[in-house]
Amino acid sequence: MLDLGRLRALHAVAVHGSVNAAAAALGYTPSAVSQQIAKLERETRTTLLERQGRGVRLTDEAHQLASTAQQLLSIVEEAEVRLEERRGVPSGRLAIGCFASAARGLMPRVLAELARRHPALDARLTEVDPHLSIDLVARGAIDLAVAHDWDIAPLPAPPGVEQAVVGDDLCDVLVPQGHPLAERPTVRREDLADERWITQPPGTVCHDWLMRTMRAAGCEPRIVHQAEENHTQVALVAAGLGVALVPRLGRGALPSEVTTVRLDPVPKRQLSALWRAGAARRPAITETVRTLQELWPSVSSAGS
């Protein structure tokens, strides 16, 4: 009989693309994951992983076995949901994926509150891009995702994934102190046509939103600096190197060299929690979503 733990390790490698990433998601060491798969290879008398450069790739047989593993893990999840539902108490491990600024500005309070209220619940956080987190939920790699989308760049939930709105995160234009727009109560997109922009790299939600929005106003944004971290963008603005559109969540206190300007209409992104439909009855899911929604007003007001 195939060992479920070893199948889980193979499934994690298939989902995350590498032994190291699978180990991080499972809370194991890379060596432990490799050992699990080596034992599975001996059990099945099949080569499952092959070296490819510095990494590994799954063989065709491994992909087939990983697909079967996903089905088995779904059955196990259903059994766990039923048991937890009967107990009526959030318990067991809950893997949460969350984008960077929410991991910094929201999740510490949420995780601390969950730990205080529900000591039997082992909630574990992994920082992950919002584009990837929804797929990880759908494939069973994580139990719950906290993701965001923008009004013109939605992230629709795929079939089999449910979601609930947590709240709206407002964004401000950040300009250097002494900038001609710094004393304006509000600005419109047309007022920013000639600015030097600091933003995230192409392919990110924030970058795509900026490009679409400014182009819709008849302006081609002039991007001069790209940085993934909001804190880096703030530092570049403080140095007088351009302006940036930065959400409030996780932004923290701004240096004296930076001024916020309200953009009209105000850009916002919507935070949502997403989970698999099969786990919707799990108390750990419902209680985590409730806690997210409960704490959001105080978190969002603190960032304004």
C-alpha positions, -999 to +999 in steps of 0.1 A: +000+000+000+013+034-009+022+057+019+000+089+020+028+110+034+051+101+005+023+108-020+018+142-003+055+150-008+053+141-045+022+162-049+039+192-033+068+189-056+044+188-086+025+218-074+054+240-063+079+230-089+109+221-068+120+201-037+130+232-018+096+249-025+077+218-016+097+215+017+089+251+026+052+245+019+050+213+040+072+226+068+099+199+062+135+201+052+144+195+016+163+164+027+132+150+043+111+156+011+138+139-010+139+109+013+101+106+011+102+105-027+131+081-027+111+057-006+081+061-029+103+053-059+114+021-042+078+012-033+066+018-069+098+006-085+095+037-107+117+067-113+098+098-103+123+126-103+151+132-128+179+158-126+175+188-148+202+214-144+203+224-108+168+212-102+146+182-109+117+174-131+089+149-127+087+120-150+055+111-168+048+084-143+053+109-115+028+133-130+003+105-132+009+095-096+007+131-084-027+135-101-039+104-082-024+118-050-044+149-054-076+129-056-066+109-025-057+141-006-091+155-015-108+125+001-086+128+032-095+165+034-132+157+033-128+132+061-108+158+082-135+184+075-162+161+087-144+153+119-135+189+126-171+199+118-185+174+143-161+187+170-172+222+161-138+236+171-111+250+148-082+226+150-054+210+130-030+226+105-042+254+083-019+265+055-025+302+046-010+319+015-008+357+015+007+385-005+035+406+009+019+437+023-010+418+039+015+394+054+032+424+070+002+446+078-027+423+085-017+387+091+004+391+123-027+404+142-050+377+126-026+349+135-021+361+170-058+364+175-064+329+162-037+315+184-053+332+215-088+321+207-081+286+193-050+269+207-059+237+189-055+254+155-021+254+139-023+282+114+009+286+092+016+315+069+035+315+036+041+347+016+030+342-020+021+363-051-017+368-053-016+355-089-002+322-077-021+318-044-055+312-060-042+283-081-024+269-050-058+268-032-075+251-062-048+225-064-048+218-026-013+231-019-027+256+007-060+257+025-067+294+024-054+324+004-056+361+011-054+378-023-062+411-038-074+425-071-081+459-086-113+472-102-099+469-137-077+438-130-099+412-112-087+378-101-117+356-106-120+324-085-118+292-106-144+265-103-144+247-070-130+278-051-151+300-029-143+335-017-154+362+007-145+399+007-123+411+035-123+448+027-110+476+004-074+489+007-071+525-005-041+538-024-023+572-024+001+589-047+034+595-029+054+625-040+086+640-026+084+668-001+083+701-020+069+686-052+045+709-071+016+686-064+023+682-027+001+710-016-029+699-037-058+683-017-065+660-047-051+653-082-065+636-112-048+612-135-042+638-161-022+659-136+003+630-134+009+627-171+045+641-171+056+624-138+085+600-134+069+568-120+083+543-095+064+510-096+065+473-094+079+452-123+058+442-153+034+413-147+025+424-112-011+436-104+001+470-093+022+476-124-006+465-147-032+487-130-010+518-133-004+512-170-041+505-178-054+534-157-030+560-170-034+549-206-072+551-202-067+587-193-047+593-225-013+592-207+016+569-212+033+565-178+070+571-178+084+544-156+120+551-144+124+528-114+110+493-106+109+477-072+089+448-059+088+460-022+066+490-013+092+501+012+118+504-016+094+525-036+089+548-006+127+552-002+130+561-039+103+587-036+120+601-005+151+606-025+132+627-050+135+602-078+099+600-088+063+594-077+046+562-068+011+548-062+013+528-030-015+510-011-019+518+026-019+482+039+015+474+053+030+507+042+039+519+076+048+554+087+062+575+059+094+595+062+092+632+064+106+635+029+074+619+014+039+635+011+007+617+003-017+631-023-053+619-028-060+607-063-095+613-076-112+589-081-094+570-053-077+538-065-084+508-043-078+471-043-101+446-028-089+419-004-105+385-004-102+352+013-104+321-009-107+284-001-118+252-017-155+245-017-149+211-002-135+227+029-161+254+033-177+237+064-144+234+082-144+255+114-108+265+109-118+281+075-149+298+087-133+312+119-102+325+100-124+343+075-145+358+103-113+370+121-100+386+089-132+405+084-135+414+121-099+429+123-099+446+089-116+478+099-090+486+126-061+476+104-073+497+074-080+527+095-046+525+111-030+527+077-049+559+066 
